[in-house]
Amino acid sequence: MGFFFGGGFEILFFIVFFLVLGIFVVNVVQSIGQWNKNNHSPRLTVEATVVAKRGHMSRHGTSHGSHFSTTYYVTFQFESGDRMELPVSGSEYGMLVEGNRGKLTFQGTRYLGFARQ
């Protein structure tokens, strides 16, 4: 009867299962590594300008329907010309306007605040 009835399906199932499990474990390890790196980074406050804003909407399917979430990002430019994009909360995103200048406080890739001038 072929591949699927001769035990092939079980082998394929376990390969896919361990592949998905491996991807999940790698993501968890990377997240913990970034969290640890941020915790060991210095808190910096520098002059910066808001140069761009964007939102990324993602859909999560559940048995009860779909759930949407939005992650907000703001790009800051430093006096040196370097840029950094940081994730921010929705309320912070709404308060920041492109062209705002002020003091950005961050730790690694963690946004801590922006004081407009």
Backbone as a chain_set.jsonl record, in Angstrom:
{"seq": "MGFFFGGGFEILFFIVFFLVLGIFVVNVVQSIGQWNKNNHSPRLTVEATVVAKRGHMSRHGTSHGSHFSTTYYVTFQFESGDRMELPVSGSEYGMLVEGNRGKLTFQGTRYLGFARQ", "coords": {"N": [[0.821, -1.196, 0.0], [2.142, 1.112, 0.076], [4.025, 4.042, 0.997], [2.699, 5.538, 3.124], [1.083, 3.701, 4.523], [2.795, 1.766, 5.328], [4.248, 2.444, 7.574], [5.55, 4.743, 7.032], [4.194, 7.148, 7.408], [4.212, 7.574, 10.188], [6.93, 7.982, 10.634], [7.353, 10.32, 9.113], [5.605, 12.024, 10.508], [6.912, 12.203, 13.043], [9.326, 13.387, 12.273], [8.462, 15.927, 11.35], [7.254, 16.811, 13.725], [9.484, 16.97, 15.513], [10.995, 18.841, 14.151], [9.387, 21.166, 14.311], [9.338, 21.401, 17.115], [12.074, 21.825, 17.54], [12.446, 24.341, 16.283], [10.86, 25.912, 17.963], [12.282, 25.663, 20.412], [14.738, 26.871, 19.692], [13.851, 29.518, 19.238], [13.007, 30.221, 21.849], [15.44, 30.053, 23.261], [16.912, 32.05, 21.906], [15.366, 34.31, 22.598], [15.681, 34.399, 25.392], [18.433, 34.788, 25.461], [18.627, 37.372, 24.26], [17.194, 38.876, 26.134], [18.859, 38.565, 28.368], [21.204, 39.758, 27.376], [20.28, 42.404, 27.051], [19.803, 43.022, 29.759], [22.41, 43.122, 30.704], [23.473, 45.221, 29.349], [24.481, 48.674, 29.224], [22.477, 51.367, 30.538], [21.539, 53.882, 28.43], [21.338, 57.343, 27.642], [20.664, 59.424, 25.089], [20.889, 62.076, 22.633], [18.38, 62.208, 20.199], [16.402, 61.78, 17.189], [13.085, 61.216, 16.124], [12.549, 59.325, 13.348], [11.034, 57.529, 11.862], [8.054, 55.505, 11.931], [6.331, 52.462, 12.515], [3.935, 49.814, 12.311], [3.361, 46.378, 13.036], [1.123, 44.017, 12.209], [-0.172, 40.994, 13.412], [-1.783, 37.834, 13.019], [-3.39, 35.495, 15.035], [-4.544, 32.323, 15.062], [-7.16, 30.615, 16.706], [-9.173, 28.067, 18.301], [-11.453, 29.39, 18.819], [-11.71, 31.367, 17.002], [-10.126, 34.154, 15.327], [-7.37, 36.081, 16.522], [-6.0, 39.252, 16.689], [-2.931, 41.036, 16.863], [-0.851, 43.877, 17.412], [2.412, 44.978, 16.917], [4.429, 47.652, 17.732], [6.851, 49.833, 16.29], [9.54, 52.166, 16.477], [11.782, 54.237, 14.765], [14.801, 55.693, 15.589], [17.084, 58.366, 15.094], [20.443, 59.096, 15.667], [22.732, 61.751, 16.639], [25.093, 61.176, 15.331], [24.276, 60.083, 12.987], [23.686, 57.434, 12.898], [21.162, 54.883, 13.094], [18.448, 53.427, 14.978], [16.037, 50.971, 15.486], [13.389, 50.466, 17.639], [11.18, 48.438, 19.576], [8.077, 49.619, 20.822], [5.5, 50.505, 23.226], [1.944, 50.668, 22.558], [0.81, 53.073, 23.516], [3.071, 54.728, 23.79], [3.857, 54.786, 21.13], [1.749, 56.212, 19.998], [2.199, 58.713, 21.103], [4.583, 59.612, 20.057], [5.965, 61.47, 17.379], [6.97, 61.696, 14.015], [9.926, 63.462, 13.47], [10.112, 64.536, 15.987], [12.354, 65.67, 18.47], [14.681, 64.848, 21.009], [15.625, 63.335, 24.143], [16.568, 60.07, 24.111], [16.165, 57.16, 25.97], [17.547, 54.042, 26.471], [18.185, 50.493, 26.742], [20.254, 48.254, 25.556], [18.35, 46.544, 23.291], [16.038, 47.459, 24.322], [13.501, 49.699, 24.769], [13.286, 52.508, 26.828], [12.364, 55.085, 27.255], [11.428, 58.386, 26.052], [12.208, 61.705, 26.062], [10.824, 64.566, 24.989], [12.134, 67.581, 23.522]], "CA": [[0.0, 0.0, 0.0], [2.989, 2.268, -0.118], [4.748, 4.764, 2.045], [1.903, 5.986, 4.265], [0.516, 2.598, 5.296], [3.868, 0.879, 5.738], [5.018, 3.04, 8.653], [6.144, 6.003, 6.581], [3.489, 8.296, 7.982], [4.694, 7.788, 11.547], [8.27, 8.566, 10.527], [7.163, 11.694, 8.657], [5.003, 12.762, 11.613], [7.924, 12.494, 14.061], [10.278, 14.346, 11.703], [7.82, 17.247, 11.385], [7.082, 17.172, 15.132], [10.766, 17.382, 16.093], [11.389, 20.063, 13.47], [8.629, 22.252, 14.941], [9.855, 21.51, 18.481], [13.401, 22.435, 17.453], [12.27, 25.766, 15.985], [10.356, 26.522, 19.19], [13.384, 25.725, 21.384], [15.684, 27.885, 19.22], [13.252, 30.831, 19.505], [13.044, 30.468, 23.289], [16.842, 30.305, 23.627], [17.272, 33.371, 21.384], [14.674, 35.317, 23.398], [16.355, 34.465, 26.691], [19.732, 35.397, 25.202], [18.436, 38.813, 24.044], [16.789, 39.43, 27.429], [20.061, 38.593, 29.198], [22.09, 40.776, 26.802], [19.722, 43.707, 27.417], [20.02, 43.244, 31.192], [23.816, 43.406, 30.95], [23.846, 46.414, 28.591], [24.317, 49.906, 30.009], [21.36, 52.259, 30.21], [22.082, 55.058, 27.757], [20.445, 58.442, 27.289], [21.34, 60.151, 24.019], [20.073, 62.936, 21.778], [17.885, 61.455, 19.05], [15.242, 62.29, 16.458], [12.186, 60.183, 15.604], [12.58, 59.442, 11.883], [10.039, 56.658, 11.225], [7.194, 54.699, 12.796], [5.598, 51.426, 11.783], [3.277, 48.778, 13.096], [3.307, 45.053, 12.406], [-0.048, 43.302, 12.698], [-0.122, 39.552, 13.213], [-3.036, 37.142, 13.32], [-3.208, 34.228, 15.725], [-5.772, 31.537, 14.97], [-7.505, 29.733, 17.815], [-10.407, 27.326, 18.049], [-12.568, 30.329, 19.026], [-11.63, 32.413, 15.995], [-8.83, 34.795, 15.145], [-6.975, 37.155, 17.427], [-5.015, 40.105, 16.052], [-2.117, 41.857, 17.753], [0.022, 44.79, 16.693], [3.66, 45.364, 17.556], [4.791, 48.975, 17.238], [8.278, 50.113, 16.225], [9.93, 53.54, 16.168], [13.194, 54.367, 14.384], [15.443, 56.9, 16.092], [18.381, 58.679, 14.49], [21.336, 59.781, 16.594], [23.478, 62.867, 16.044], [26.145, 60.607, 14.482], [23.652, 59.593, 11.761], [23.273, 56.044, 13.105], [19.734, 54.7, 13.387], [18.085, 52.249, 15.761], [14.604, 50.733, 15.565], [13.053, 49.847, 18.912], [9.756, 48.185, 19.807], [7.496, 50.478, 21.855], [4.092, 50.221, 23.536], [0.983, 51.407, 21.748], [0.645, 54.439, 24.028], [4.276, 55.473, 23.412], [3.783, 54.934, 19.684], [0.802, 57.29, 19.721], [2.717, 59.997, 21.584], [5.756, 60.006, 19.284], [5.673, 61.977, 16.036], [8.177, 61.834, 13.203], [10.502, 64.802, 13.574], [10.352, 64.857, 17.4], [13.737, 65.599, 18.944], [14.741, 64.769, 22.462], [16.577, 62.4, 24.741], [16.132, 58.68, 24.086], [16.794, 56.292, 26.956], [17.372, 52.644, 26.074], [19.127, 49.517, 27.3], [20.329, 47.225, 24.523], [17.24, 46.737, 22.342], [14.865, 47.735, 25.163], [13.11, 51.108, 24.85], [12.945, 52.902, 28.19], [11.64, 56.355, 27.284], [11.863, 59.479, 25.163], [11.803, 63.015, 26.587], [10.871, 65.55, 23.924], [12.678, 68.904, 23.867]], "C": [[0.86, 1.253, 0.0], [3.531, 2.861, 1.172], [3.901, 5.024, 3.293], [1.351, 4.838, 5.105], [1.583, 1.631, 5.797], [4.731, 1.465, 6.835], [5.653, 4.361, 8.277], [5.493, 7.225, 7.185], [4.0, 8.604, 9.372], [6.078, 8.438, 11.534], [8.176, 10.034, 10.119], [6.579, 12.563, 9.766], [6.056, 13.148, 12.644], [8.989, 13.466, 13.545], [9.712, 15.756, 11.772], [7.66, 17.716, 12.836], [8.39, 17.686, 15.737], [11.316, 18.633, 15.411], [10.693, 21.273, 14.101], [9.115, 22.472, 16.37], [11.221, 22.183, 18.491], [13.333, 23.926, 17.186], [11.792, 26.501, 17.227], [11.48, 26.695, 20.214], [14.399, 26.791, 20.975], [15.141, 29.282, 19.491], [13.29, 31.182, 20.985], [14.469, 30.812, 23.722], [17.288, 31.684, 23.13], [16.62, 34.486, 22.198], [15.333, 35.492, 24.762], [17.729, 35.113, 26.53], [19.627, 36.904, 25.008], [18.046, 39.498, 25.339], [18.013, 39.583, 28.335], [21.042, 39.665, 28.699], [21.596, 42.177, 27.157], [19.982, 44.017, 28.888], [21.465, 43.612, 31.502], [24.324, 44.615, 30.149], [23.671, 47.645, 29.467], [23.047, 50.65, 29.589], [21.961, 53.534, 29.635], [20.977, 56.078, 27.523], [21.2, 59.312, 26.303], [20.35, 61.044, 23.285], [19.663, 62.145, 20.549], [16.683, 62.154, 18.43], [14.408, 61.104, 15.992], [12.131, 60.362, 14.09], [11.555, 58.554, 11.188], [9.265, 55.896, 12.294], [6.531, 53.641, 11.929], [4.958, 50.471, 12.774], [3.256, 47.479, 12.321], [2.141, 44.29, 13.022], [0.117, 41.818, 12.414], [-1.439, 38.94, 13.668], [-2.698, 35.804, 13.952], [-4.537, 33.481, 15.679], [-5.949, 30.655, 16.189], [-8.776, 28.981, 17.449], [-11.637, 28.22, 18.193], [-12.556, 31.463, 18.021], [-10.233, 32.988, 15.921], [-8.622, 35.899, 16.165], [-5.881, 37.94, 16.716], [-4.234, 40.859, 17.114], [-1.193, 42.711, 16.889], [1.251, 45.076, 17.537], [4.094, 46.666, 16.904], [6.296, 49.18, 17.315], [8.496, 51.58, 15.884], [11.417, 53.533, 15.84], [13.699, 55.721, 14.848], [16.76, 57.1, 15.37], [19.185, 59.491, 15.482], [22.079, 60.892, 15.865], [24.568, 62.376, 15.101], [25.605, 60.152, 13.122], [23.229, 58.136, 11.855], [21.801, 55.996, 13.456], [19.528, 53.42, 14.183], [16.566, 52.161, 15.799], [14.324, 49.966, 16.848], [11.555, 49.567, 18.992], [9.27, 49.058, 20.962], [6.053, 50.059, 22.108], [3.19, 51.053, 22.628], [0.809, 52.842, 22.206], [1.858, 55.302, 23.687], [4.264, 55.767, 21.917], [2.874, 56.111, 19.318], [1.312, 58.66, 20.113], [3.903, 60.506, 20.761], [5.357, 60.385, 17.868], [6.988, 62.088, 15.282], [8.64, 63.277, 13.239], [10.732, 65.23, 15.013], [11.837, 64.717, 17.709], [13.713, 65.558, 20.458], [15.796, 63.794, 22.919], [15.942, 61.014, 24.81], [16.894, 57.92, 25.16], [16.474, 54.856, 26.56], [18.441, 51.793, 26.734], [19.178, 48.342, 26.33], [19.281, 47.495, 23.468], [15.935, 47.044, 23.074], [14.643, 49.24, 25.257], [12.714, 51.43, 26.276], [12.213, 54.237, 28.271], [12.217, 57.357, 26.308], [11.312, 60.779, 25.725], [11.959, 64.035, 25.477], [11.453, 66.874, 24.431], [11.704, 69.977, 23.472]], "O": [[0.326, 2.36, -0.071], [3.493, 2.265, 2.249], [4.35, 4.753, 4.407], [1.17, 5.007, 6.311], [1.287, 0.761, 6.616], [5.863, 1.016, 7.015], [6.237, 5.031, 9.129], [6.16, 8.226, 7.447], [4.204, 9.769, 9.71], [6.358, 9.336, 12.328], [8.837, 10.89, 10.706], [7.002, 13.705, 9.95], [6.095, 14.298, 13.08], [9.497, 14.284, 14.311], [10.4, 16.681, 12.204], [7.902, 18.883, 13.141], [8.4, 18.723, 16.399], [12.034, 19.409, 16.042], [11.336, 22.282, 14.391], [9.286, 23.615, 16.792], [11.497, 23.017, 19.353], [14.076, 24.699, 17.791], [12.267, 27.599, 17.515], [11.611, 27.761, 20.815], [14.874, 27.542, 21.828], [15.891, 30.152, 19.931], [13.576, 32.325, 21.339], [14.674, 31.766, 24.472], [17.968, 32.409, 23.856], [17.257, 35.505, 22.462], [15.517, 36.617, 25.227], [18.141, 35.905, 27.378], [20.452, 37.647, 25.538], [18.522, 40.598, 25.618], [18.18, 40.612, 28.99], [21.636, 40.388, 29.498], [22.392, 43.042, 27.523], [20.34, 45.144, 29.231], [21.724, 44.338, 32.462], [25.492, 44.985, 30.27], [22.815, 47.664, 30.35], [22.609, 50.569, 28.441], [22.789, 54.185, 30.272], [19.832, 55.723, 27.244], [22.247, 59.873, 26.63], [19.142, 60.81, 23.307], [20.494, 61.485, 19.925], [16.037, 62.998, 19.053], [14.95, 60.104, 15.522], [11.72, 61.413, 13.598], [11.231, 58.8, 10.026], [9.751, 55.674, 13.403], [6.209, 53.883, 10.766], [5.392, 50.346, 13.919], [3.147, 47.478, 11.095], [2.164, 43.956, 14.207], [0.5, 41.427, 11.311], [-2.111, 39.446, 14.566], [-1.834, 35.073, 13.47], [-5.541, 33.963, 16.204], [-5.0, 30.022, 16.652], [-9.379, 29.234, 16.407], [-12.728, 27.862, 17.75], [-13.31, 32.425, 18.167], [-9.272, 32.381, 16.396], [-9.564, 36.557, 16.607], [-4.934, 37.351, 16.195], [-4.787, 41.272, 18.133], [-0.807, 42.32, 15.788], [1.145, 45.379, 18.725], [4.124, 46.777, 15.679], [6.942, 48.76, 18.275], [7.744, 52.168, 15.107], [12.215, 52.909, 16.54], [13.11, 56.759, 14.546], [17.469, 56.14, 15.068], [18.685, 60.451, 16.067], [22.06, 60.968, 14.636], [24.934, 63.086, 14.165], [26.382, 59.867, 12.21], [22.497, 57.646, 10.995], [21.254, 56.934, 14.036], [20.303, 52.469, 14.087], [15.885, 53.141, 16.102], [14.947, 48.938, 17.113], [10.749, 50.372, 18.525], [9.969, 49.217, 21.963], [5.455, 49.346, 21.303], [3.633, 52.022, 22.01], [0.673, 53.742, 21.376], [1.707, 56.472, 23.336], [4.618, 56.866, 21.49], [3.197, 56.905, 18.434], [0.91, 59.665, 19.527], [4.194, 61.702, 20.77], [4.531, 59.725, 17.237], [7.999, 62.52, 15.837], [7.847, 64.202, 13.06], [11.467, 66.186, 15.256], [12.492, 63.773, 17.268], [12.847, 66.15, 21.103], [16.732, 63.468, 22.189], [14.924, 60.81, 25.472], [18.117, 58.019, 25.253], [15.319, 54.491, 26.344], [19.457, 52.294, 27.217], [18.256, 47.528, 26.285], [19.302, 48.54, 22.817], [14.852, 46.902, 22.506], [15.496, 49.969, 25.764], [11.906, 50.721, 26.876], [11.514, 54.498, 29.25], [13.332, 57.205, 25.808], [10.099, 60.942, 25.853], [13.075, 64.344, 25.062], [11.292, 67.238, 25.595], [11.972, 71.16, 23.677]]}, "num_chains": 1, "name": "protein.A"}
